Amino acid sequence: MKKGILYLNQFFGQIGGEDKADYAPAIKEGVVGAGLLLNNLLEDAEITHTLICGDNFMGSNQDEAVEKLLGFLEDKEFDIFFAGPAFQAGRYGNACGVICKAVKEKFNVPVITSMHEENPGVDMFKKDVYIFKGGDSAAKMRKDMPKMAKFGNKLLKNEEIKGAEVEGYYPRGIRFEVFLDDETPACDRAIDMLLKKINGEPFVSELPIPELDRVPIAPAIKLADAKIALVTSGGIVPVDNPDKIQSSAATRWGRYSIANLERLGNKAEGAFKTIHAGYDPAAADADPNVVLPLDALKAYEKEGKIGSIHDYYYATVGTGTAEGEAKRMALEIIEYLRNDGVDAVILTSC
């Protein structure tokens, strides 16, 4: 029987929710939480141990977390390593990618994880590890875990891997030499694709070119003369959240006046709070300025380091928000900034 090890965050490892996001790395013998489904799907292998680490701990202490997690595996025998699925959770996706890459490099075993296409971990790690195309939330667990298990079974049996498109993982930029059954020369295939393109017919390129959204670098400005605006994806809103911005996977944004404020009042004062579902809200609710630093910017204005502060700030939530929605909201906000003569933006997150 082959042996596998699974990495989970604090939530899926049944430690706790966001309040346990600082949970230090740990190892548990056997199957824990979400690992039960994976273990049942593996054919000739079993999950012998489960690694668990809080998303915040990994994000804030990555080197320490990786060192401890790898240390737990030093005396373990295992043939394959799994992580996640991470769905659309950015911190979890980063953690899965980080530990998968580290395990692959140190122990030279196959590593597999799964993420939604909007998870930043995909672009960060798809060239290093097998990342399967997954759903956007834990509700897709029963669809995502079987994909990981099926591919794991193939790797453990040394079966032929037929490439990203067939297997279902994100392309890794690795090219394989393939001999076609009909032995059609490359020149004929290229002409055939060209004719289809000219005639508006569908075709599949043998070498797809990635589309990169290139943003030109803005010219330098003199801060002492500039009007500065604050924009945040950290979810800082008036306590009644008047625009009903979602706490995750946001499709809305808000514009709020700070014209007569020296700093942001907190939740207890009935002023501002965070609605962000991706981090512990305690610090931001107690002092929203830690996420949206109006107090610091006011000090700079008085010292003459900046010209002035825009009378409004703009807010949404970043966690789980699709790239397309983020771009749309940004373009909508930009129109207000241009019309109000804003020279530069300080963009803050959580």
C-alpha positions in Angstrom: 0.0 0.0 0.0 1.4 3.4 -1.1 1.4 6.3 1.4 0.2 9.8 1.0 0.3 13.0 3.1 -2.2 15.8 2.9 -1.8 19.5 3.8 -4.9 21.5 5.1 -5.4 24.9 6.6 -6.9 25.5 10.0 -10.5 25.5 8.8 -10.4 22.2 6.8 -8.1 20.7 9.4 -10.9 21.2 11.9 -8.9 23.5 14.2 -11.2 26.6 13.8 -12.2 29.5 11.6 -10.6 32.9 11.1 -9.9 33.1 14.8 -7.5 30.3 14.4 -5.7 31.6 11.3 -2.5 32.1 13.3 -2.4 28.4 14.2 1.2 27.1 14.1 2.3 24.2 11.9 1.3 20.8 13.2 1.2 17.2 12.1 -1.5 14.7 13.0 -1.4 10.9 12.4 -4.1 9.6 10.0 -6.9 11.3 8.2 -8.3 14.7 9.4 -11.4 16.6 8.2 -11.5 17.0 4.4 -8.9 14.2 4.1 -11.5 11.6 4.7 -13.0 12.0 1.2 -9.5 12.0 -0.5 -8.5 8.8 1.5 -11.7 7.0 0.3 -10.9 7.9 -3.3 -7.4 6.7 -3.4 -7.2 3.1 -4.8 -3.8 1.7 -3.8 -2.7 4.3 -1.2 -3.8 5.8 2.1 -3.3 9.1 3.8 -1.0 8.4 6.7 -0.5 11.9 8.1 -2.1 15.3 7.8 -0.2 18.6 8.0 -2.1 21.6 9.3 -1.2 25.3 9.4 -3.1 28.5 9.8 -3.4 30.7 6.7 -2.1 33.8 8.5 0.8 31.9 10.1 1.9 30.7 6.7 1.4 34.1 5.1 3.3 36.0 7.9 5.9 33.4 8.8 6.4 31.5 5.5 10.0 30.5 6.0 9.4 29.3 9.6 6.2 27.5 8.6 7.9 25.6 5.7 10.9 24.7 7.8 8.6 23.2 10.5 6.3 21.4 8.1 9.3 19.9 6.2 10.8 18.9 9.5 7.7 16.9 10.4 8.2 14.9 7.2 11.9 14.1 7.7 11.3 10.6 9.2 8.1 9.8 7.3 7.8 7.5 4.3 5.4 8.7 1.7 5.0 8.4 -2.1 2.7 11.4 -2.9 1.7 14.7 -1.4 -1.6 16.5 -1.7 -2.8 20.0 -0.6 -6.2 21.6 -0.4 -8.3 22.0 -2.5 -7.9 25.8 -2.0 -10.9 26.9 -4.1 -10.9 30.7 -4.5 -9.2 31.4 -1.1 -6.1 33.4 -1.9 -4.2 32.8 1.3 -5.0 29.1 1.2 -3.9 28.9 -2.4 -0.6 30.5 -1.6 -0.1 28.1 1.3 -0.9 25.1 -0.8 1.5 26.2 -3.6 4.3 27.1 -1.2 4.3 23.8 0.7 3.7 21.7 -2.5 6.7 23.3 -4.2 8.9 22.9 -1.1 7.9 19.2 -0.6 8.6 18.5 -4.3 12.0 20.1 -4.2 13.1 18.4 -0.9 11.6 14.9 -1.1 11.2 14.5 -4.9 7.6 13.1 -4.7 4.6 14.0 -6.9 2.6 16.9 -5.5 -1.0 17.8 -6.3 -3.4 20.6 -5.4 -6.5 22.3 -6.7 -7.6 25.9 -7.1 -10.2 28.1 -8.8 -8.9 30.0 -11.8 -9.2 33.3 -10.0 -7.0 32.1 -7.1 -3.7 34.0 -7.3 -1.9 30.8 -6.3 -2.5 29.5 -9.8 -0.3 32.0 -11.6 2.2 31.8 -8.8 2.7 28.0 -8.8 1.3 26.4 -11.9 4.7 26.0 -13.5 6.0 24.2 -10.4 3.3 21.8 -9.3 0.1 20.1 -10.7 -2.8 22.4 -9.9 -6.2 21.1 -10.9 -9.0 23.4 -12.0 -11.3 23.7 -9.1 -14.5 25.4 -7.9 -14.9 28.7 -6.2 -16.0 27.5 -2.8 -16.0 24.5 -0.4 -19.4 23.6 -1.9 -17.3 22.2 -4.8 -15.3 19.9 -2.6 -17.0 16.7 -3.9 -16.1 17.7 -7.4 -12.6 18.9 -6.8 -11.2 16.2 -4.6 -12.0 13.3 -7.0 -9.9 15.1 -9.7 -6.9 15.2 -7.4 -7.4 11.6 -6.3 -7.9 10.3 -9.9 -4.6 11.9 -11.0 -2.8 10.8 -7.9 -3.9 7.2 -8.7 -2.5 7.6 -12.2 0.9 8.9 -10.9 1.2 6.1 -8.3 0.5 3.5 -11.0 3.0 5.1 -13.4 0.3 5.5 -16.0 0.8 7.7 -19.0 0.1 11.4 -18.4 -1.7 12.9 -21.4 -1.1 16.6 -20.7 -2.9 19.5 -19.1 -5.9 19.7 -21.4 -6.8 16.1 -21.1 -6.0 15.6 -17.4 -7.6 18.8 -16.2 -4.7 20.7 -14.5 -3.5 24.1 -15.5 -0.9 24.2 -18.3 2.6 24.3 -16.9 4.5 25.5 -19.9 6.0 22.1 -20.5 6.1 20.8 -24.1 5.9 17.2 -25.0 6.8 15.6 -28.3 3.8 13.7 -29.6 3.5 11.5 -32.7 0.1 11.7 -34.3 -1.6 8.5 -35.5 -2.3 10.0 -38.9 1.3 11.3 -39.3 0.1 14.7 -40.7 3.1 16.9 -41.2 3.4 20.1 -39.1 3.3 22.3 -42.2 -0.1 20.8 -43.2 -1.5 21.2 -39.7 -0.4 24.9 -39.6 -2.0 25.7 -43.0 -5.2 24.0 -41.9 -5.3 26.1 -38.8 -4.6 29.3 -40.8 -7.4 28.6 -43.2 -9.8 27.9 -40.4 -8.8 31.2 -38.8 -9.2 33.1 -42.0 -12.7 31.6 -42.5 -13.8 32.3 -38.9 -13.9 28.6 -38.1 -13.0 27.2 -34.7 -9.5 25.6 -34.2 -7.2 24.7 -31.4 -3.6 26.0 -31.5 -0.8 23.6 -30.7 1.1 26.4 -29.0 -1.3 28.8 -27.3 0.2 32.2 -26.5 -0.8 33.5 -23.0 -2.6 36.9 -22.9 -0.9 39.3 -20.6 -2.6 42.4 -19.3 0.2 44.9 -19.6 -0.2 48.1 -17.7 2.3 50.9 -18.5 4.2 52.5 -15.7 2.7 55.9 -14.8 5.0 59.0 -15.0 6.5 60.3 -11.8 4.7 63.1 -9.9 5.7 65.7 -7.3 3.9 64.6 -4.2 4.1 68.0 -2.5 1.7 69.3 -5.2 -0.4 66.2 -5.7 -4.0 65.4 -4.7 -4.0 61.9 -3.2 -6.9 59.6 -3.0 -7.3 56.5 -0.8 -8.7 53.3 -2.3 -8.9 50.0 -0.4 -9.8 46.4 -1.0 -9.7 45.9 2.8 -13.5 46.3 3.2 -13.5 49.5 5.3 -17.0 50.9 5.1 -19.5 53.0 7.3 -20.9 50.7 9.9 -24.2 50.3 8.1 -22.5 49.3 4.9 -24.8 51.5 2.8 -23.8 50.0 -0.6 -24.2 46.4 0.7 -20.7 45.4 -0.4 -20.3 41.6 -0.1 -17.7 40.3 2.4 -16.3 38.0 -0.2 -16.4 37.7 -4.0 -17.4 41.4 -4.2 -19.3 42.9 -7.2 -19.9 46.3 -5.5 -17.9 49.2 -4.3 -18.5 52.4 -2.3 -17.5 56.0 -2.3 -17.5 57.7 1.1 -16.8 61.2 2.3 -13.8 61.9 4.6 -13.7 65.7 3.8 -14.0 66.8 7.5 -12.2 64.0 9.2 -8.8 63.9 10.7 -9.0 60.1 11.2 -11.5 57.3 10.8 -13.7 56.6 13.8 -14.1 53.0 14.8 -17.0 50.5 15.0 -17.6 51.2 18.7 -18.1 54.8 17.8 -20.6 54.0 15.2 -18.4 55.2 12.4 -16.4 52.7 10.3 -15.7 48.9 10.3 -14.5 46.2 8.0 -16.7 43.7 6.3 -13.8 41.7 4.8 -14.2 38.0 5.3 -10.6 37.1 4.6 -8.9 38.3 7.8 -9.6 38.8 11.5 -11.6 42.0 11.8 -10.8 42.8 15.4 -7.9 45.2 14.7 -9.6 47.0 11.8 -12.8 47.4 13.8 -10.9 48.8 16.7 -9.0 51.2 14.5 -10.0 51.4 10.8 -6.9 53.6 10.1 -4.7 50.5 10.2 -6.2 49.5 6.9 -7.1 52.9 5.5 -4.4 55.2 6.9 -6.3 58.6 6.8 -4.6 59.7 10.1 -1.1 59.2 8.6 -2.0 60.9 5.4 -3.4 63.9 7.3 -0.1 64.2 9.1 1.7 64.2 5.7 -0.7 66.9 4.4 0.1 69.1 7.4 3.8 68.6 7.0 3.6 69.5 3.3 4.7 66.1 2.1 1.6 65.8 -0.1 -0.5 68.6 -1.6 -4.0 67.5 -0.5 -6.3 64.6 0.3 -9.2 63.8 -1.9 -12.5 64.3 -0.1 -13.7 60.8 -0.8 -12.3 57.3 -0.4 -13.3 54.2 -2.3 -13.7 50.7 -0.9 -14.5 47.1 -1.9 -13.4 43.7 -0.7 -10.6 41.7 -2.4 -11.0 38.2 -1.0 -12.5 35.9 -3.6 -13.2 38.7 -6.0 -13.0 37.7 -9.6 -10.4 39.5 -11.8 -13.0 40.5 -14.2 -15.2 42.1 -11.5 -12.1 43.8 -10.0 -11.2 45.4 -13.3 -14.8 46.6 -13.9 -15.0 48.2 -10.5 -11.6 49.8 -11.0 -12.6 51.4 -14.3 -15.8 52.7 -12.7 -13.8 54.3 -9.8 -11.3 55.8 -12.2 -13.9 57.9 -13.8 -14.7 59.6 -10.4 -10.9 60.1 -9.7 -10.3 61.7 -13.1 -13.3 64.0 -12.8 -12.2 65.1 -9.3 -8.6 65.9 -10.5 -6.9 63.2 -8.4 -3.2 62.9 -9.3 -2.3 59.6 -7.5 -3.9 56.8 -5.5 -2.7 54.9 -2.4 -4.2 51.5 -2.7 -4.4 49.5 0.6 -5.5 46.0 1.3 -5.7 44.0 4.5 
